[in-house]
Amino acid sequence: MPPRLAVALTSLLSRLRACRSASHALQCHALLLTSGHLAASPLRLSNLLLLALASVSSAHADAFFARLPEPAAHDPFPWNTLIRTHAPANPRKALLYFARMRRRAVPPDAYTFPAVLKACGCAPGCRVGILVHAEAVRRGLDGDLFTVNALISFYGRIRDCRSGRKVFDEAGGGTRDLVSWNSMVAGYVWCGEMELAQEVFDEMPQRDAFSWATMIDGYGKQAGGVDRARELFDRMPDRDLVCWNSMIDGYARHGRMDQARTLFEEMPERNVISWSVIIDGYVRCGEPKEALEYFQRMLRCGIRPDRIAAVGAVTACAQLGALEQGRWLHSYLEKKKVLFDVVVQTALVDMYMKCGRLDLATLIFESMAEKSVVTWNVMIVGLGTHGYGLDAVMLFHRMETEGAPMDDLSVLAVLTACTHAGLVSDGLKIFHRMRKDFGIDPKVEHYGALVDLLGRAGRLDEARHTIETMPMEPTPELWGSLLAACRSHRCVELAELSVERLANLGADDSGVYVLLSNIYADEGMWDDVLRIRKLMSAEGMKKDIGRSVIEVDGQTHEFVNGGSSHICKDEIYLTLWNLSNMVASI
């Protein structure tokens, strides 16, 4: 090869290895074609180019692979590259490449099976990896270290730790490394077998940060295991960010936000995951004000929010009903081009719905290129909550017409909307179509919605019949719903039966007897009112004090029935007096 061309090729190879974007890789492709280098050395250069394309764009890698020259197409390297590229995000496509590879009689090598097994582990419900295991045995590659590790990991992901442990034990000390041990520990953690995971962890000849983080994360997700996680965290010789984040997440999952906050403030350094964990924790624990405070702190620190932090902040605005903060956040996310996927957009729809801006929620919903089942459910719930029951029913039918995915919550949402709007006929039709047309078995929640629908409409006998003939045991909530309907429609006899059933279920608390007492009072049955009050006194029952909470300008105000301690009580009572006069004059 002439010296000038050799230098040019060296320069091209250097550029190829440094590719960081699809356009850069495509430029290298064009230069290799026009210079003649690709035709002169198709196998080596094609493999390098495919590797560069796969690292920045799977679509470009697919297109280039489809045009590979014949010698390169019979080499396992390009096939391995495509399988490995698609395994995490599109595992079924990776498995299709493996199937094509076998049909083309391209021999798999030691790098093929780890990539294929990773795809099998990433595909939900996929057990093809068992056949891949058999193929690896047939080709004598089951003893390869990378294949062993991939097999252990695969069996852990499909919750078959017994088979994973068999591979681990058969490999022996000579064919096991730190990854093998970590994969076995992770497998037991995925299966919820923390005692077995602890045994393997204790036997490990050496550990790294991943070993500790896996155990801490496992205990953090286990009921009552967060203190054990903290013991391991305190024993760690060197704590990395992953372990700090896992420990904080463990506290947050168990609602122990004071300890999560303390640990967060002690962190020597933080990344976006640290902020996301603490924000999401406060949202899950019903403390939206604190979640927004941490989100603002994160922005002041110059940290760009990820999807979890963005959704957490939007959800916090929804919980507070903080419309202005929500609109600012929406604008910020668009301006900063934060990942604006279906999850973030659905959170925004939910926030606008809960803040009463149905117009903005609908605008986002209709503009979404992709809608998940959660998106549809949020819209249906929002419309029903705001009294637009007919629109909720129409949206549900549109969902059905468009072939959108539907789940039991979709049906529950539209049934609840029918209940609030009094659309008894529509609700009954949808309920009776559940199993036949939607393939969804009614759950106790659906029967509860049906009882509420019939009860509010005054069809109390039908509501009672529904409870008594449903295929599962009625819950206290169903009899409680019927009891509430009995007060609205003044049915003493059925109210007494409902209270009797609630007593049999051990759910006859003070609220039940207060409601029954009110039903007697509405009918002028004062002897029965006195009897119920004596019963409550004898049982030591006390009526729960009514209270309400509202958020104004980021400050929470609580009002208690009969209380007079609020700093603005005089202005509040004056306003109520004026409103009462205005209503009376209408």
N, C-alpha and C positions, 0 to 999 in steps of 0.2 A: 504494500500500500504506500503511495507517495507520502513523504513527510507532512505536507500541508494538510492532506486529508486525514492523516493520523492525528494531528493536532486538533483538527476540527471535530473528529469523533470523540477525542478525549474531553473536549469542551462540552459537546452535546451530552455525553454520559454524566458529566458533573452537573449540568443543568437538570438532567432527568432525575437524578437522585435528590435534588434540592426542590423539586416541584411542591408548591403549596396551594395551587389552585388549578381548576380544570382548564382555564385558558392557557396557563403556563405549560401544562402537559400537552395540550393540543398544538401549541407552537413548536414544542420539541418534536411532536409527531410529524408536523409539516416539514420541518428541517431534515428529519431523518429520511422522509420520502424524497424530497427534492435533491438531497445530496447523494442519494443512491446507497447510503449505508444500510438501510433497512433491507433492501433487496440482496445486498452482499452478505449480510449476516442475519437472516430472518429469525432464527431460533433465539439467540441471545438477546438481541435488541427488542424483539417482540415481547419477550418475557419482562424485560426491564420497563418497557413502555406501559405494558398492562399493569404492572405493579404500581407505577406512578399514577396512572389514571384511576386505579381502584382506590388509592388512598385519598382521592379528592372528589371523585364522582363515579358512583356505581353505574349510572346510566351510560356514561361515556365508555366505561370499562366493558359493559355488555356489548355496545356497538362495535368497539374495536375487536373484541373477542370473536364476534360473528364473521369478521373478515380476516381472521388469522390465516396465514399460508399453511399448507398441508403439513409440513414437517413440525411446525410449532403446535398445531392442533392435536398431534398425537403424543405430545409431551405432557406429563401430569402437572407440571408447574402452573401453566395458565388455568387449568381446571381447579387446582388447589387455591389459586389466588381468588377466583370468582366465588368459590364455595365459602372461603374465609371472609370475603367482603360482605356477602349477603347474610351470613349466619346470624349476626345479632339482630338486625332490623327486619330481615325478610327471610326467615329460616326455611320456609317452604320452597322459595326460589332456589336457595342453596341446595336443597335436596333434589330439586329437579335437575340441576347441573350435575349432581352426582349420578342420577339415573341416566342422563345422557352420556356421561363419561363411561359408564358400564356398557351401554348399548354400542358405543363407538369402539369398544374393546381397548380403551386406554388403561394401562395397568396402574392401579393406585399405589402410592408409596407411603412411607412412614409419616408424611405430612398430610396425607389425604384424610385419614381416619380421625385425627383430632379435630379437624375443621368440620367434618360431617357430624361427628358426635356433638360438637358444640351447637350446630344447627338443630339437631334432634332435641337437645336440652332446652333450646329457646322456643321451640314450637309447642304451644300448649296441647297437652294430651297426645303428643307424638311418641309412640313406642317403637318407631322404626329403628332406633338405636340398638335394640336387641338383635335385629337382623344384621346391622352393621357390625356389631360385636362378633357375631358368627362369621361374617366375611373376613374380619381381621384375623380371627383364629385360623380360618382356612388358608389364609395367605401367610401365616406365620409371623404376623406383625403385632399380635396381642401382648408380646413381652416387651415391646418398645416402650420406653419411659413415657414419651409424650402421649402415646395411645392409652397406656395404663391410667395416667392422670385424667385424660379426657373421659375414660370409661367411669372412673370413680365419680367424677363431677356429673356425668350424665345420669347415672343411677340415683345420685342424690337429688337431682332436679325433678326426676319423675317419682320421687318418694319411695324408692326401692333400695333402702339402705342395706338390706341383707345382701343383695347382689353386689352392691358397691363394696361392702366389707369383704366379700369373697374375693373380688378382684384385688383389693388392697392386701389381703393376707397372702394370696397366691403369688403376688409380685415379690414379696420378701424384701429383706433389707437391701439386697443388691440392686433392686430395680425400683427403689423408692427414694424420693428426694423430699425437700420441704414442701413442694407443691402437692405431692401425694398426701402428706399428712394434713395439710390445710384443706385439701379437697374432701378428705374423709370427715374432718371436723365440720366443714361447711355442710356436708350432706346430712349429718345427724342434726345440725341446727335447722336446716330446711324442713326436716321431718319432725321437728319439735322434740327430738330425743336428747334433751340437754344433759342427762346423766351419762349417756354413752359418749356424747361429745366431750364432756369433761374428762372421762376416762382416757380417750385418745389424746386430748390436750395434755393431760398429765404425763403421758408416756412419750410425748414428742422429744426427740433428741435435741432439737433446737426449735426456736420460735422466732417469728418476725412480727412486725406490727399488724399484718393481716390476721395472723393467728389470734392475737389478743382482741382485735376489733370484731372478728367473727363471733367470739364467745361473748363479748360485751353486748353486741347487738342481739344475739340469741337470748340471753338472759333478760335484756331490756324489753323484748317483745313478749316474754313469758309472764303470765299472771303471777305476781308476787316474787318475780325474779330480779327486780331492779336493784335490790340491796346486794344480791350476789354479784351483779354486774359491777357495782361500785367497789366491792372487795377486789375484784380482778383489776379494775381501773387503777386502784391505789397501789396494787402490786406491780404494775407495769414498770419496767426499767426505763423505757423511753416512750413517751406518749406522742403520737403524731396527731394530725388534725382529724383523721378518720375516727380515731378512738374518742377524742373529745366530743366530736359530733354525735357519735353513737351513744355515748353516755348521756348527753343532754337530751337526745331523742328518747332514750329510755325513760328518763324522768318525765318528759312531756307526755309520753304515751300513758303513763300512770297518773296523770293529773297533778304531778308534784312540781308545779311551776316555780315555786320559791327556790327549790334546790336546782332546778334547771337554770334559773336566772343567775343564781350564785356561781354555778360552774361556768356559765357563759362569760360572766364578768371576770373570772379568773383566767380565761384562756390567754396564752401568750401571743397567739395570733389567730385570726379568723379568716374564713373564706365565705363565699356566697352561700355555701351549704349551711354553715354555722348560723347565719342570719335567717335563712329559710326555715331551719329546724325550730328556732325559738319563736319566729312569727307564726308558723303553722301550729306550734304547740299552744300558744295563747288563743288562737282562733278555735282550736278543737276543745279547749277548756272553757270556752264561752267568755273570754276576756278580750274583746275586740279592741278596746281602748289601748291596752298595753301592746297589742299586736301592731297597731298603727304607729305607736311611739317608736317601736323598734324598727319599723319600716322607714320612718323618717330619719332615724339615726343611721341606718344603713346607707341611705342616699347621701347624707352629710359626710359619710366616710368615703364617698366616691365609689361605692360598690354597685355594680350594675345588677339589678334584680334578675333572678331566673324565673322560670314558670311557677315554681312552688311559692316563692316569695310574692310574686305578682298576684296569684290566685288567693293567697292568704290575706293580702292587703285588701283586695276587692271584696272578699268574703267578710272581712271585718267591717268594712263600710256597709255591707248589706245587713249585718247583725245590728249595727248601730242606727241604721236608717239615715246614715250621713251622706246625703245626696251630693252636696257640694264637694266633699272630699272625694267621693266616688267619681264625679265628673272630672275633677282635676287629675285623678289617678288614670282614668281612661285616656285623657289627653296626653299625659306623660308617657304612658306605654306606647301610644302611637308615635309620638315624637321621637322617642329613643329607640324605636323599632325593636322593642323587647318581643321575644317570641309570641306571636299573636295567633296561636293555634286554637283548635276547637275547645280546649279546656279553658283557656283564658277568656275566650269570647262567651262561653256558656256562663262563666262566673260573672261577667259583666251583665249578661241578660238577667241573671238571678238578682244581681244587685239593683238594677233599675226597676225590676218588678217589685222588689221588697221596699223600694223607696217611692213607689207609686208612679213612676214614670213609664207607663206602659208603651208610650209612643217611642221612646228611645230603645226600650227593650225589643220592641217589634222591629225597629229599624236595623238593629244589629242582627237579630234572628234572620230576617229576610235577606240580609247581605252575606250571610255565611255560606261559603262554598261547600263546606262539609258540616253536617249536623250529626251529633251522636244521639243516642237514646236519651241521655241525660238532658241534652238541649231541648228536645221535644217535651220531656217531662216538666222541666222548669217553666216553659211557656204555658203548658196546660195548668199547672198548679197556680201560677201567677194570675192567669185569667180567671180561674175559679175563685181565688181568694178575693179578688177585687170585684166580684159580682158579675163577671162576664161569662156565666155558665154556658150559654148558647155558643159563644165564640170558642170556648174550650172544647165543646163537643164537636164543633165544625173542624177545629184543628186536629182533634183526635182522628176524625174520619179522613182528613187530608193526609195525616200520617199513614193511615192504612192504605189509602189510594196510591201514595208515592212509594209504597213498599219499604218504608223506613223501619229500622229495627224497633221492636216493641218488647217491653218486659212487664212484669206484674205491677211495677210502680206506675207505668203508663196508665193501666186500667184503674188502679187505685186513685190516681190523680183526677181522671175524668169522672169517676163515680163521686168523688168528693165535690167536684165542681157541680155536678148534677144535684147533689144534696143541698148545697148553698143556694142554688138557683131554683129549686123546686121542680126540676125536670125529671119527674118520677118515671115517665114512660121511656125517655131516652136512657136513663140509668138502668132500668130493668132490662131493656134490650141488650145493652152492652154487657151487663153481668151474665145474661143467659148465653151470650155468644163467646164467652171467654174460652171455654175448653174446645168447642167445636171449630170456631173460626180463627182464634188467636193462638191456640195450642198452649194456653196458660191455665194451670189448675188454680181455682180460687183458694186463697189462704184465709186465715181467720180475719185478717185486716179487710179483705174484700167483703166478707160477710158482715163485718162491723159497719162498713160504709153503707151496705144495703139496708141494714137495720136502722141506721141513722136516717137514710133516705126515706124509708117507709114511715118511721116514727115521726119525723118532722111533717110529713104529709097527712098525719092523722090516721094512717092505716096500721093501727096498733096490733090488731089480731094477726095481720100478715107478718109484721115484724117479730111478734112472739113465735109464730110458726117457723119463721126462718131460723131463729135461735134454737128452737127445740128439734129441728130436723137437719141441721147442718152436720156434715160428716165428721167434724172434730169437736172436742169438748169446748163449750162456750167459755169465754174469758169474762172476768168481772166487767171489763169495759163495755161488752155488749149489753149486759143487764143494766149497767149504769146509763147507757145511751137510751135504753127503753124507759128507764125510770125518769130521765129528764123529759122524754116525750110525753110521759104520763102527766107531768105537771102542766105542760103546754096545752094538753088536750083534756085535762081534768078527769083522769081515769083512776079513781082511788083503788079499785079492786086489783087492777094490773100492777099498780105501783106497789101495793103490799106484797104481791107475788114476786116482783123484782127484788124487793128488799130481802125477802125470804131466801131467794136464790143467792143473793150476794152474801148473806150470812152463812149459807152452806159453803161458800167458797172462801170464807174468812176475810171478805173484803168489805164488811159493813162498818166503815169508819164513821167519824163524826159527820162528814159531808153528806153521807147517805141518809142519816137520820134527820139532819137539818132539812134536806130536800123533802123527805117524807112529811116532816112537821109542817113545812110550807104548803104542801099539797092538802093536808088536813085543814090548815088555816084558810086556804082559798075556798074550801067547801064549808067553812063554818063549823068544823068538827072539833070544837075546843077541848072536849074531854080527851080526845086522841092526841091533840097537841100537848096537853099536860102530861099524858102518859109517856109520850116520846121524850119529853124534857126530863122527866123523872128517871127514865131508863138511861139517858145520857149521863145524868148526874151520878147515878148508881155505878155506872161503868167507868166513871172518871173521864168521860169524853168532853173535850172542849172544842168549841167552834173555832176554826182557823180564822185569824184576823185577816181581813182583806187588805191587800197592799198592791201598789203599782209603782213601776220604775220608768222614768223617762230621761232621755239624754238631750241636753240643750247646750250647744256650743262646746261640746267635748266634756261637759260636766254632768255627772249622774245625780238625779234627784229621786228620792224615795218618799212615797206618801203612804201613810198607814191609816186605816179606818179609825176615826175618833182621835187621831193625833193632831196636835196643834203646835208642833215645835219648829216648823219650817220658817226660815228667816223671812220669806215673802208671804206669810200666811194671810196678812190683811189684804194685800193686792189680789191674792188668789180668790179669797172669799168674795171680794167686791166684784171681781170679774164673773164669778159663778152667779152672783145675785143679778148682775146685769143681763147675763145670758138667759137666766130663768125668766126674767121679765120680758125679754125679746121673744122667747118661745111662747109665753103665755099670751102675748099680744097678737100672735099670728092667727 
